[in-house]
Amino acid sequence: MPELEAVIRRLRRLPSPHLSLRGILALITSVLLLSATAPLVLGTAQPAAALGNGLALTPQMGFNDWNAYGCNVSEALIKATAQAMHTDGMQAAGYNYVNIDDCWMTKSRDSGGRLVPDPAKFPDGIKGTADYVHSLGLKLGIYEDAGTATCAGYPGSLGHESTDAQSFASWGVDYLKYDNCNNSGVAAQSRYTAMRDALAATGRPILYSLCNWGQDNVWTWAAGVGNSWRTTGDINAGYSSMLSIFHSNVGLASYAGPGHWNDPDMLEVGNGSLSATENRTEFSLWSEMAAPLIAGTNIASAGAATLSTLTNTRVIAVDQDSLGRQGTLVSSVGGLDVLAKPLANGDVSVALFNETGSTATVTTTAAAIGKTGASTYTLTDLWSGASSTTSGAISASVPAHGTVMYRVAGGTTGGGGTGATTGELHAVGAGKCLEVPNSTTTAGTQVDIRSCGGSADQTWTRTSSNQLTVYSGSSQMCLDAYDNQTTAGTKVEIWSCNGQANQQWQINANGTVTGDQSGLCLDVTGGSSADGALAELWPCNGQSNQQWSLG
């Protein structure tokens, strides 16, 4: 309803004395939010800054057939894999998606324009296969392509999004991997958004995995489109491929969070030339980076070592931690890397990774990973299960291409490598950064979002007194709730730092930033993802336009 949106925008621009109008605005918007679930068409859709389908609150876990089988997919293979996962400990460890990749369909659509499962490969159809998988308590995934044809030359979904989404839903599909071949040069965001909307229209919860190979800076916009997005090209079962993909993915931590994850591609654990040490390294790094854990090996014939790696519950717990933070590099010198990932209970997971070809000692400290306030810390080796204590040093002799993982407990967490006390404040849903417009230092300027650039007006510091400051020295200003107001729609501005409650903020484990005085959430107005969209206070509602990441 464009007319109502225009009224809301005008009301929000009224000067501060019009408090009754602000109250009216809050009431109108609340009514709209409450009516969003009603079967009522309001005209033009509201801006959608996030997928909001409630799926993948932790990174998805499952199986995909492509890495081990290529085009040789069949109903028999999927059923055998599902049965193996059900009995070999994988399902119990959290793997719940059994995903079909390319080559599952016939080369042409039916007379109604619908995709046709290959009757030789899937005699019971996708629906029959899904029913079997569901009977084991697992979920079924399928593959399609955001182009005219899949990568193997089967019919693509470009231009057929609604029809295909309805087919997937009617078959009982729970997950869609959506590839990028033969895309006719159509903009990626447009193609992927079209399928997002088609899936939503079915009414069936379908996890949406974008596979555009890390092109088009997908991480800057994909949180509003999919539950995960590939950050790189295809992986293969060799150490050099894994290492290259790790380097490409590790710097994107600020874009990931509950419901939307960086995806460095499927696991090659158990495949190709990877040694047992390298298998553990891949599993460690993917878990530390809060990546989807999609096994790509022959599960039914997997050996004990492969299954032991894939089902290590201590490492999986790091990947599946409810805080939803992707681990970041604390240090990287001479091929010796230290990553740290804060966890919901206050612990920190540390990965000590030796990229080199010789055994080396990798070292860090509790302070460097954001731990303070204790005389001793407990270290749990996540691969051996052994526990030890340290007064601060964290160190291990790590074999070539190996990774040692510790869970560090004790003291308090914040600052150092994981606390990210200074950095850009990312608006996760929009893929942009909180900024002071035009780099002004004028008190009372309302802050907004804009494409991230690392400039001083986008660099925020969380202080020990819970302030969020911008600039430094005599120019330093604080993030401020206008005029100590605590109503929905209160503008968030910069003001001279004064220590008052309207300048104190909590950065919460669920990704929200709340005002100490109001208890309201820092919110991008209207869920907009446009440059210049203003920030305000609004009742916390779990939407991605209230999700932030400092770092």
N, C-alpha and C positions, 0 to 999 in steps of 0.2 A: 504494500500500500504506500506508494511514493508520497502521497499527500500527507499522511500521518507522519512519515519519516521526516518530512520537511518541517512539520510543526514541532516535532521533538528537537530537531536541530536548532530551531529558533528559540525554543524555550531554554535550551542549554546555554545559549549565548546571552540570556538576560543577565543584568547585573545582580550582584549578590543579595540586595535587599528583598528580591522577589522570592522569598522562601516558600510561600504558599504555592507558587507555581512549580517550584522544585518538587514539592510534595505531590502535586498533581502529576508531574512527570514520572515520579517514582511509581505512583499508582497505575498510570497508563501502561508503563513498561512492564510492571509486574503482571498485569492482566494479560498482556500479550504473551509473556513467558508462560503463564499458566495455560493459555489457550493453544499453545504450540502443538500440544498432543491431540487436540480435537480435530475431527474430520471437517475442517473449515478451510476454504481457499481464500487467502487474503490478498492475492495478487502477486506482485513481485516478491521473490524470496528474500528473506533477510540475509545479510552477508554471513557466509559460513567460514569461520576462521579455522575450524577443526572438523575432523570426521565425526567425532562424538557418537560412535556406535557402541561404546562401552566394552570393546574387545581389546585384547593385548595390553592389559594394564601392567603385565610383565611381559618380557619378550616371548614370542610364541616358540613352542617346542614341537618337534615332530620329525617326519621322514619325507623325503622327496626322491623319486626313482631316477632322476636324470643322471646324476654323477656316476652311478653304478651300472645303469641299464640303457641310457640313451633312449632311442625310439622303441626299444623292446618292452613296452609297457603292456600290461594285460590285467584283466580282472583277477586271474589266478595269482599273479604276482602281488597285486595290492592286497588280496585276501590273505595270502601266505605271510606277507609282511605284517599286516595287522595282527594276525594270530601270534606271530613271533613276538611282537612288541607287547602283546597282552601277557605273555608267559615268561619272557626273559628278563623282566625287571625294568624295561624301558618305560612302559606305561606307568608303573608305580613311581618311577623317578620323575615323571612330569611330561613325558612325550605324549601328546594327545592328537596331533594331526597326522593323517596318512595321506600324502599329497601325490596326485597324478600329475605328471608333467606332459610335455608335447606328445603328439602322435596318437592320441586316444580316439580321434574322430575319423569320419570318412572325408574324402577329398572334396565333397560338395554338400551343400545344405539341402534340406528337403524342399518340397514344393511350397511349404509355408515359410521358407526362409530360416528354418531352425537348424541348429547344429545336430549332427547325427552321430552318436557313439558307434564306433566300428563294431558291427555285430560279431565279427570273428574274434576280436580281442576282448569285447565286453558283452558276452551273450546275454547277461541279465541287465545290460544297460548300466548307466551310471547310477540310476536309482537303485537297482538291485545291489550294486557294489556298496553304495552308501548305506543301505539297510544292514548289510552284513557288518560293515565297520562300526556302525552305530550300536549294533547288538553287543559288541565287545566293550562298549563304553568309550569308544574313540570317535574321532571326527574325520570327515573326508574333505580333502582339498582337490582343486582342479586347476588346470592351466588354460590360459588363452592369451591373446596378443592384441595390443593396442594398434594394430595395423591391418592391412588388407589380407595378410596371410601370416601364419605363425612362422617361427624360425625354420621349421621343418617343411613348410609349404602347405599346411592345412588352412582351412578358412579362418581368417582373423575376425575380430569383433568391431573393427572401425566401421561406424555406420550402422551397426547391428547391436548396439549396447543394450537397449531395453529388451529386445527379444532374447539375447543370450543370458542376461541377468535373470530373466524370468525362468529360462530353462534351468539354470543352475539352482535357483531356489526351489523349483518344483522337483528336482532330483534329490534335494536334501544336502546340497553342497554347503560346507561350512567355511571354506577358505578359497580365495582366488589369487593365484600368482599370475600377474598380468605383464607380459613381455613387451618388447619394443621393436621387433623386426617389421620391415615392409610398411613403414609408417607414413609414406607418401609426403613426408615433409611437414605434416600437420604439427603444430606446436604441442610439445609433450604435455604441458599443464592442461591444455584443452582436452586432449585425448583421455588422459587419466581421470580428469574431473568428470567427463561424460559417463564413464563406467562407475565412478563413485556414486553419482546421482542415480544411475540405473539400479545399482545394488540396493541403495537405500529405499528406492521405490518398491522393491519386492516385499519389504517388511520382514525379511529373514536376516538374522545376524550373520554376516559373512565377512570374515577377516580379509582385509584387502592389502595384498603385498605387491608393491610397485616394483617393476624390474626394468628400469630404463638405463641401467648400467652406469649410474652416477653422472649421467649427462645433464646439461641445463641447470647445474647447481641445484639438483633436485631437493637437497636437504633444506634449502631456503624457503620452499613452498609446500613440501609434501606433507607436513604435519596436518594441513587442512584437507588433505586428499586421501591419504592411506594410513594404514597402521604400521607399515614399515616401507622402506625404500632402499633399493640397492645403491650403494655409494661407489661402486667400482664395476669394472668389467668382470667377466666370468673367472672364477677360480679354477685351478686344476690341482691335481694331487701331487704337487711338488713343493719343496720348501721355499724356493724363490718366489713362486706365485703367492703363497701364503704371506711371506714377508712383505711383498709389495702391497698387498691388499691391507695388511695391518697398518702400514705407514699411511695409506690413503684414508683410512677410516678413523684412526685414533684421534685426529685433531678436530673431529666434528661433534664432540661431546655435548656442546651447548644446545644442539638441535634435537637431542633425544630426550625422551621421558615417557611416563606412563601413557600407553595408547599409541605411541609413535616412536619408532626406533630406526636408528641407522642399521643397515643390513649389509655386512661385508661378504655376503653370499654363503651358500650352504657349506656345511662341514665336510671335509674330506677325510675325517678320521676313519682309518681302516682301508683307505684306498691308495693305489699307486705306489710311489716311491717313499712316502712318508714313513719315517722310523717311529718306533714306539715313543721315543722322546719328543719327536716333532708332533705326533698326534696329541700328546699331552699339552704341548705348547699351544697348538691351535685351540684346543678346548679351553685352556686357561685364558688365553688372550680374548677369545670371543666372549667368554663369561665375564671377564673384567670389563669389556667394552659394552656390556649389556646388549649383546647382539642376539637376534633369533638363533636358536639352536635347532637347525634342521639337518638331521643326519642324512648322508647321501651314500651310504654303503649298503652292501647286501646284508640286511639285518638277519634274515633267516639262517644265514651261514656264518654270521660274525663269530670270531673267536673270543675266547675269554678276555684277552687283553683289550680288544676293541670295546667289548661291552663294559668292561671295568672302567675304561676311560669315559665312555658316553654316559654312564650311570653314577658317576661320583657325586653323591648328594651334597657333599660339602662345597664343591665347586659350583654345582648347579644352584645352590642357595645364593651364591654371589650374583649369578646372572639373574635370578628370579627375585632378588631383593625388592621389597615393596617401595623403597624410597625412589627407585627408578633412575638412579644417576649412572651415567656412563663414566667409567674410569678415565682418568687423564694422566698424561705423562708428567711425572714429577721431575725426572731427569733423564737425559739420553746422551751418553758420552762414549764414543768409541765402540758403538754397537752394544753397549750395556744399558738397558732400559729399566726404569722404575715407574710403574703405574700404580695409582691409588684410587680406590673407589669407596666413598663413604656409604655406610649401610644404615638401615632404618633403626637398628638398636643402638647406634652410636659407635659400633666397631668400624674399622676400616680394612678393606681387603687390599693387599699389596701383592703385585706381581713383579718378580725380579726375572727379567728376560735377557738371555745371553744370545744375541744375534750371531756371534762370531763362531768360527770353526774350532775353537779350543775352549777347554774348561776355564772359567774365570770367576772371580769373586764379585758379586754385585751387592752394593751397599747403599743403604739410606738410613734415615733416622725417624723416630716417632714424630719429632717436630716437623720434619719435611713433609710428612704425609698428613699433617693437620692434627696430630695428637699432642695434648699438653696436660699438665696438672696431675701427673702421677709419678711416683718414684720408680715404679716398675710397671711394665706392660706384659700382658700374656700374648704369646705368639702360638697360633695353632697352624701347623703345616697342613694345608688342605689336601695334599696328596697322600701323605703318610699317616695323618691323624695325630702325630706327635705334638705335645705341648712343651713350651719352654717359656722363660721369662727374660726380660731385658730391661735395663735401665734407660734405654733409648736407642741403642744401635740395632739396626735390622740388617742382617747380612746373611749371605749363603754362597757356598761354592756351587756354581750352576754349570752343568755340562753344556757342551756345544749345542746350540739350537734349542736349549732347554729353558724351562721356566719353573721357578719355585714360587708357590703362592702361600701367603700367610694371611690369617685373619687376626688382626691386632685389636685387643680389648684392653680397657682401662683408661682412666683419665677422662678428658673431654675431647670432643671433636670439633674442629673449626679452625680456619686459617690454614697456612701452609699450602701444600700442593692440592688439597681437596676442598678446603674452605672457600677458595676463590674469593678472598675478601675484596679484591679490586679487579674490575673488569667490566665488560659490557653486560648490561642487564637485558637478556634476550626475551622478547615476547614470543613464546614458543609457538603459539597458534599462528601468528602472522609471519614468523621467520624473520623478524626485524628487531631493532634495538630501541630501548628507551633513550630519548635524547632531549636536550634543551634546544628548542628551535633557533636556528641561525646563530648558535653559539653565544647567545646573549647572556649577560649576567644581571639582567634586570629582575629585581624581586617581583614576584607575582606572575611570572611567565609560566603558563601551563605547559607541562611536558607532553611530548607526543612520541610516536614511533616512526622510524625511518630505516631504510636499508643500512645494515651495519657497516661501519667504516673504520672503527677503532679510534675515532677522533676524541678530543678531550671532552666534548659535550655529550659523548656517549659512554664515558668511563666513570663508573660509580664505585664508591668505596663503602663497604659496610663497616661501621665503627664498633668499638666495644660497647658503646652506649646505644646501640641499635639505630643509629642514624644511617641514612644513605646520602653520602655527600658527592658533589660533582665539582670539578676544578680543584685548585689547590691554592695555598697561601692566602693572600688578601682577597682573592676572587672566590674562595670556597663558598658554596651554597649547599643548602640541605633540601632534600625532598620533603614536601610540606603539604598537609591537608588544609585547604584554604579556610582561614578564619576559624580554626578549631571546630569546623562543622563535622557532623557525623551522619549526614543524611545521604541517601542514594543520589548519585550524580555530583557530589562534591568534587570540584576540580582538584587535581594534584599538580602542584606548582613547585617552583624553587623559591626559597626564602633564606634570609640570613639565618645561620644556625643559632638557635637559642635554647636548645635542650628541652623544649616543651614536648608534651605527649603527642601532639599532632605531627611531630617530626621523628617519631620513633616507630620502627617497622620490624616485623618478624618475617624472616625468610623461612618458610615452613617446609617440612619433609615432603608434602604433597605438591610442591611447586608453586604454591600461592605466596603472595606477599601481602600481609595484613597490617593495617594500622593499629598500633597499640591503643590509641584513644577510641577509635570507632569500632574496631573489630571487623571492619569491612575490607574487601579485597581490592588490591590494585588491579584495574580493569581497563582494557582497551575498548573505548566506547563503541557500542553496537557490534562488537565482534569484528570490526573492520581490520583488513590487512593492508590498507592503503597507506602510503607515505603521508605523514601529517595527521594520522588518526590520533585523537587526543586521549590522554589517560585521565581516569577519574576513580572515585571510590564507588563500589557497588556491592550489594550483598553477595556473598560467596555462593557460587552455584555449580562449581565443578567444570565449567566450560574452559576450553583451551585459551580463550582470550583473557583468562585469569591465571595462566600458567607462565612462570618466569624462571629463568636460569641465569645466575650470576657467574661469569667466568670468561 
